[in-house]
C-alpha cells in the first residue's frame, strides 16, 4: 500500500500506508509538508509495515524541520514503529519531535 500524506489543516498532517523500501521514494519526492509553520504535527496512527527506509524518511523530516526552526511533532507512533525506533537507537532524535 503506497503511503499517503494528507494535510488535515494548517500545520497538521496525517500519514497512512506502508513506509518501506518500496514505497518511501514517493514521499521523498512528493511530500508537501510546510516547514515554514512554527509547529507541524504528523499523525502516524495509520502507518503500517515500517522498515529502516521509513525510519530514514522520518529522520529526514526531523532534520528539515530543525533547519527551518520548525517544531515537528510525531503523534500516534504505533507500537511496531516505536520498537523499531528503540532498536535502531533513534529515540532521542525522533522522540524529541514527538508530541
C-alpha positions as CSV (number, residue, x, y, z in Angstrom):
1,X,0.0,0.0,0.0
2,X,1.5,3.3,-1.1
3,X,1.8,5.8,1.7
4,X,-0.4,8.8,1.7
5,X,0.3,12.2,3.3
6,X,-2.8,14.3,3.9
7,X,-3.0,17.9,5.0
8,X,-5.7,18.0,7.6
9,X,-5.4,21.7,8.4
10,X,-2.7,24.3,8.6
11,X,0.3,22.6,10.3
12,X,-1.5,19.3,10.7
13,X,-0.9,16.2,8.6
14,X,-1.8,12.5,8.7
15,X,0.4,9.8,7.2
16,X,-1.0,6.3,6.3
17,X,0.1,3.2,4.5
18,X,3.4,1.4,4.3
19,X,6.7,3.1,4.9
20,X,9.2,0.7,3.5
21,X,12.0,0.5,0.9
22,X,9.4,0.0,-1.9
23,X,7.2,3.0,-1.0
24,X,9.1,5.8,0.6
25,X,10.7,7.2,-2.5
26,X,7.3,8.8,-3.4
27,X,7.3,10.7,-0.1
28,X,10.8,11.9,-0.5
29,X,9.8,13.4,-3.9
30,X,6.2,14.4,-3.3
31,X,5.8,15.2,0.4
32,X,4.4,18.7,0.8
33,X,4.9,19.5,4.4
34,X,5.0,23.2,5.0
35,X,8.1,23.5,7.3
36,X,7.6,27.3,7.3
37,X,5.0,26.9,10.0
38,X,6.3,27.3,13.5
39,X,4.8,24.0,14.6
40,X,3.8,21.0,12.5
41,X,2.2,17.8,13.6
42,X,2.1,14.5,11.7
43,X,-0.2,11.7,12.8
44,X,1.4,8.3,12.3
45,X,-1.6,6.3,13.6
46,X,-2.4,4.7,10.3
47,X,1.2,3.8,9.3
48,X,1.8,0.1,8.5
49,X,4.8,-2.0,7.5
50,X,7.7,0.2,8.5
51,X,11.4,-0.6,7.8
52,X,14.7,1.3,8.0
53,X,13.8,3.3,4.9
54,X,10.6,4.5,6.5
55,X,12.6,5.4,9.6
56,X,15.1,7.3,7.5
57,X,12.3,9.4,6.0
58,X,11.1,10.4,9.5
59,X,14.6,11.3,10.5
60,X,14.9,13.4,7.3
61,X,11.7,15.2,8.1
62,X,13.0,16.0,11.6
63,X,16.3,17.3,10.0
64,X,14.3,19.5,7.6
65,X,12.1,20.9,10.5
66,X,15.2,21.7,12.5
67,X,16.7,23.6,9.5
68,X,13.5,25.7,9.2
69,X,13.3,26.2,13.0
70,X,10.0,24.3,13.0
71,X,8.8,22.1,15.8
72,X,7.8,18.8,14.3
73,X,5.5,16.6,16.4
74,X,5.2,13.0,15.5
75,X,1.9,11.8,17.0
76,X,0.3,8.4,17.5
77,X,3.5,6.4,16.9
78,X,2.3,2.8,16.5
79,X,4.0,0.2,18.8
80,X,5.7,-1.6,15.9
81,X,7.3,1.7,14.8
82,X,8.3,2.7,18.4
83,X,10.0,-0.7,18.8
84,X,12.0,-0.1,15.6
85,X,12.9,3.4,16.8
86,X,14.2,1.9,20.1
87,X,16.1,-0.9,18.4
88,X,17.8,1.5,15.9
89,X,18.8,3.9,18.7
90,X,16.8,6.8,17.3
91,X,14.7,7.5,20.3
92,X,16.5,10.8,21.1
93,X,16.2,12.0,17.6
94,X,12.6,11.1,16.9
95,X,11.1,11.4,20.4
96,X,12.4,14.9,20.7
97,X,9.9,15.6,17.9
98,X,7.1,13.6,19.5
99,X,4.1,15.5,20.7
